[in-house]
Amino acid sequence: MSKKINPLVLISGLAVGVAALLLTALGNPANMGFCIACFIRDIAGATQLHTAAPVQYFRPEIVGLVLGSTVMALATKEFKPRAGSSPATRFIVGAFVMIGALVFLGCPLRMVIRMGGGDLNAFVGLLGFFLGILIGVFFLKKDFTLKRTYEVTTTDGLALPGLLAVLFVIFLAVPALFVFSESGPGSKHAPMAVSLLVALVVGALAQKSRLCMVGGMRDAVMFKDFNLLSGFGAIFVTVLLGNVILGKFGGFSTLSQPIAHSSELWNLLGMVLVGWGSVLLGGCPLRQLILAGEGNGDSTVTVLGMLVGAAFAHNFKLAGGADSVVDGVYKVGGIGANGKAAVCIGFAVLLVISLMNCSMLKKEAN
């Protein structure tokens, strides 16, 4: 594997950072210019898969990321419909990755954006994410695999791009069928056309550069290859400098961060779950969207698992609650007993899946 830094990866990271700053300036929630977990959660709310009023909006960014990937893959002859690699397992792992992300209040991409906004809670999340990746890498070294994929029809490969395109057209034509937040993060969004256009560009670049935070950390640990990781370094630097230039950087702190909580243990554990699960899946939530756009049916199943995981997180009160100020008193958020139990169950499920799919561990046991 080449250990050189691909300029396209750096360009993709720069583009994501600029996109996050632009979309935030135009209306997206602070420190949430791009968040795969948050946006899938909002879509789950808009389609009434959950009823949490503050987080309901059909985010064009998700549509744009997938369709941008599809267009680029078709244009470069990299659209290769394939599936069959333990789809049911991927669905379950995808759901728990989403639950872990919503405990932390963000996917790996938002984690980096929060870091660039001065949120020290995100650095705690980064530590947890890295620990989760180390656990996943341990199992990879024990020959963990979810088996090979097989060629499938073009119809299968276009399942998620087609579904999102149809839903978006319905959303534009009959918006009354969807639910919109009147307050909270779901009520804050950039103009629809801008969000879609920006996401199309990012999706195309991410498809060509293979941008993936999990892949970057995994490759750094296993092969000393920092190519993919450099893209996320570019995102962090771009967002940090952009916030400073725009006068939106107030220094590094754990307190009073937008849509974040300072319950450090669960920031850490939520991202351990995300990191571990994403290694098993072969990519972070952003990468799963991009792969689905390329025709990967297993990633499509994973994304659907994340969608269901988001619905469960809010219907069963598993998601984290942001810090807030009530009557002049600072109130630390975090998660309740349901969320803590869900994270622990997630660890147990991932452990069983990891052990059952490692041929080397099976040989050692025999």
Secondary structure, DSSP 4 states (H G I P E B T S, - for coil): ---SPPHHHHHHHHHHHHHHHHHHHTTSPTT-SS-HHHHHHHHHHHTTSS--TTS----HHHHHHHHHHHHHHHHTT----EE-S-HHHHHHHHHHHHHHHHHHTS-HHHHHHHHHTTBHHHHHHHHHHHHHHHHHHHHHHTTB-----EE--HHHHTHHHHHHHHHHHHHHH-GGGS---SSSGGG----HHHHHHHHHHHHHHHHHHT--HHHHHHHHHHH---HHHHHHHHHHHHHHHHHHHTT-----BSSS-TT----HHHHHHHHHHHHHHHHHHTS-HHHHHHHHHTTBHHHHHHHHHHHHHHHHHHHTT-S-B--EEETTEEE--B--HHHHHHHHHHHHHHHHHHHHTBHHHHHHH-
